[in-house]
């Protein structure tokens, strides 16, 4: 009986030793694995940031990237002498980047029959139009385009005007297409800033 108890005690010590060795070995194997997984998790979180849907303009202010377009068929529409047609208004956002294309009647020297007006109503100015001769027929219809890329002025509105002395009626094929790529909030602030500048004369 005594010998049996001694044998059981010895077996208990051996078993306990094996368990301790196995546990330490398991801990030593698990800890580096967890540490390695933690590093990988950190690296993944640093490199998987979702791209932001805005950019910064030259002044460092945030702009919203959009893609908005308007196509206006002008056939049968008329503009009285000195009048205009309002085509686009982005208020309360300012247009920071865009493009305008018009296919309209033109003179023999490819002079456009209309002006494209840009700005913030009522302060609109005529844009500089570039003729595309490959898609134009002087004396009949000509295609023109212009970029919308403001420097200091606020632009929220796009219009076409008739600078001629007679009413202008658009023939078949007359179109106006406006594409807006970037906008920025603060059109009202832009007005107040411009008014303050004009009142101080600086």
C-alpha positions as CSV (number, residue, x, y, z in Angstrom):
1,X,0.0,0.0,0.0
2,X,2.8,2.3,0.9
3,X,4.7,1.5,-2.3
4,X,1.6,2.1,-4.3
5,X,1.1,5.6,-2.8
6,X,4.8,6.4,-3.5
7,X,4.4,5.4,-7.1
8,X,1.2,7.5,-7.5
9,X,3.1,10.5,-5.9
10,X,5.9,10.1,-8.3
11,X,3.5,9.9,-11.3
12,X,1.8,13.0,-10.0
13,X,5.1,15.0,-9.9
14,X,6.0,13.8,-13.4
15,X,2.6,14.7,-14.8
16,X,2.7,18.1,-13.1
17,X,6.1,18.8,-14.6
18,X,5.0,17.8,-18.1
19,X,1.9,20.1,-17.8
20,X,4.1,23.0,-16.7
21,X,6.5,22.4,-19.6
22,X,3.6,22.1,-22.0
23,X,1.9,25.3,-20.8
24,X,5.2,27.3,-20.9
25,X,5.9,26.1,-24.4
26,X,2.4,26.9,-25.5
27,X,2.6,30.4,-24.0
28,X,6.0,31.0,-25.7
29,X,4.5,29.9,-29.0
30,X,1.3,32.0,-28.6
31,X,2.8,35.3,-27.4
32,X,5.0,35.9,-30.5
33,X,2.1,35.0,-32.7
34,X,-0.2,37.5,-31.0
35,X,2.5,40.1,-31.1
36,X,3.0,39.5,-34.8
37,X,-0.7,39.6,-35.4
38,X,-1.0,42.9,-33.5
39,X,1.8,44.5,-35.7
40,X,0.0,43.3,-38.8
41,X,-3.3,44.7,-37.6
42,X,-1.7,48.1,-36.9
43,X,0.0,48.2,-40.3
44,X,-3.3,47.3,-42.0
45,X,-5.2,50.0,-40.2
46,X,-2.6,52.6,-41.2
47,X,-2.7,51.7,-44.9
48,X,-6.4,51.1,-45.4
49,X,-7.8,54.6,-44.9
50,X,-10.7,55.3,-47.2
51,X,-10.1,58.1,-49.7
52,X,-11.8,61.3,-48.8
53,X,-14.3,62.7,-51.3
54,X,-12.9,66.2,-51.2
55,X,-9.8,68.1,-52.3
56,X,-8.2,71.4,-51.5
57,X,-8.0,74.3,-53.8
58,X,-5.0,76.7,-54.0
59,X,-6.2,78.6,-50.9
60,X,-6.2,75.5,-48.9
61,X,-9.9,75.4,-48.5
62,X,-11.9,72.2,-48.9
63,X,-13.9,71.6,-52.1
64,X,-16.4,69.0,-52.9
65,X,-15.8,66.9,-56.0
66,X,-19.0,66.4,-58.0
67,X,-20.0,65.7,-61.6
68,X,-23.1,67.6,-62.6
69,X,-24.0,68.4,-66.1
70,X,-26.8,70.2,-67.9
71,X,-27.6,70.0,-71.6
72,X,-30.0,72.6,-73.0
73,X,-31.5,72.2,-76.5
74,X,-31.9,75.8,-77.8
75,X,-33.8,75.0,-81.1
76,X,-36.8,77.3,-81.4
77,X,-35.7,79.4,-78.4
78,X,-35.2,83.1,-78.9
79,X,-33.3,85.8,-77.0
80,X,-34.3,89.4,-77.5
81,X,-31.6,92.0,-78.2
82,X,-29.6,92.6,-75.0
83,X,-31.4,89.7,-73.2
84,X,-30.1,86.5,-71.8
85,X,-31.1,82.9,-70.8
86,X,-30.1,81.7,-67.3
87,X,-28.8,78.2,-67.6
88,X,-27.2,77.2,-64.3
89,X,-27.2,78.3,-60.6
90,X,-25.1,76.6,-57.9
91,X,-26.1,78.8,-55.0
92,X,-25.2,78.5,-52.1
93,X,-22.1,76.8,-53.5
94,X,-19.4,78.4,-55.6
95,X,-18.3,76.7,-58.8
96,X,-14.6,76.0,-58.5
97,X,-14.0,73.9,-61.7
98,X,-16.2,73.3,-64.7
99,X,-16.7,73.6,-68.5
100,X,-19.2,75.2,-70.9
101,X,-19.7,74.3,-74.6
102,X,-22.2,76.0,-76.9
103,X,-23.1,75.2,-80.5
104,X,-24.7,78.4,-81.9
105,X,-25.0,80.5,-85.1
106,X,-21.9,82.3,-86.0
107,X,-20.6,84.9,-88.5
108,X,-18.4,84.2,-91.6
109,X,-15.4,85.0,-89.5
110,X,-16.5,82.5,-86.8
111,X,-17.6,85.2,-84.4
112,X,-20.2,83.8,-82.0
113,X,-23.7,85.1,-82.0
114,X,-24.0,84.8,-78.2
115,X,-21.9,85.5,-75.1
116,X,-21.5,83.0,-72.3
117,X,-21.8,84.9,-69.0
118,X,-20.2,83.7,-65.7
119,X,-20.3,85.1,-62.2
120,X,-22.7,85.7,-59.4
121,X,-25.9,87.5,-60.3
122,X,-26.1,90.4,-60.9
123,X,-22.4,90.6,-61.5
124,X,-21.9,88.5,-64.7
125,X,-19.0,88.9,-67.2
126,X,-18.5,87.4,-70.6
127,X,-16.2,84.4,-70.8
128,X,-13.5,84.1,-73.4
129,X,-14.9,81.5,-75.9
130,X,-12.6,79.3,-77.9
131,X,-13.8,78.1,-81.3
132,X,-13.4,74.5,-82.4
133,X,-13.0,74.8,-86.2
134,X,-13.1,71.1,-86.7
135,X,-16.7,71.1,-85.5
136,X,-17.7,74.4,-86.9
137,X,-19.1,75.8,-90.2
138,X,-18.3,79.6,-90.4
139,X,-21.4,81.6,-91.4
140,X,-23.7,78.9,-90.1
141,X,-23.1,77.0,-86.9
142,X,-19.9,77.0,-84.7
143,X,-18.9,75.2,-81.6
144,X,-17.3,77.1,-78.8
145,X,-16.1,76.1,-75.3
146,X,-14.7,77.8,-72.2
147,X,-13.4,76.6,-68.8
148,X,-14.9,77.7,-65.5
149,X,-11.9,78.3,-63.3
150,X,-12.4,81.3,-61.0
151,X,-9.4,83.2,-59.7
152,X,-10.8,85.9,-57.3
153,X,-14.4,86.3,-58.4
154,X,-17.3,84.2,-57.1
155,X,-19.0,82.1,-59.8
156,X,-22.5,80.6,-59.1
157,X,-24.3,81.4,-62.3
158,X,-24.0,80.5,-66.0
159,X,-26.0,82.3,-68.7
160,X,-26.0,83.0,-72.4
161,X,-26.7,86.5,-73.7
162,X,-27.6,88.1,-77.0
163,X,-25.3,91.1,-77.5
164,X,-26.7,91.8,-81.0
165,X,-29.1,94.6,-82.0
166,X,-31.7,92.1,-83.2
167,X,-33.6,89.2,-81.6
168,X,-31.8,85.9,-82.0
169,X,-33.7,82.7,-82.7
170,X,-31.8,79.5,-82.5
171,X,-31.9,77.1,-85.5
172,X,-31.9,73.3,-85.2
173,X,-28.7,71.9,-83.7
174,X,-28.2,74.8,-81.2
175,X,-27.2,73.5,-77.8
176,X,-25.6,74.6,-74.6
177,X,-23.8,72.0,-72.3
178,X,-22.5,72.8,-68.8
179,X,-20.3,70.4,-66.8
180,X,-19.5,71.2,-63.1
181,X,-16.6,69.2,-61.5
182,X,-16.0,71.0,-58.2
183,X,-18.0,73.2,-55.9
184,X,-17.3,74.9,-52.5
185,X,-19.6,76.2,-49.8
186,X,-19.5,79.9,-49.0
187,X,-21.1,81.8,-51.9
188,X,-22.7,84.2,-49.4
189,X,-19.4,84.8,-47.6
190,X,-17.9,85.5,-51.0
191,X,-20.5,88.3,-51.6
192,X,-19.9,89.9,-48.2
193,X,-16.2,89.7,-48.8
194,X,-16.5,91.4,-52.2
195,X,-18.8,94.1,-50.8
196,X,-16.3,94.8,-47.9
197,X,-13.5,95.1,-50.4
198,X,-15.5,97.5,-52.6
199,X,-16.5,99.6,-49.7
200,X,-13.0,100.0,-48.4
201,X,-11.6,100.6,-51.9
202,X,-8.8,98.0,-51.4
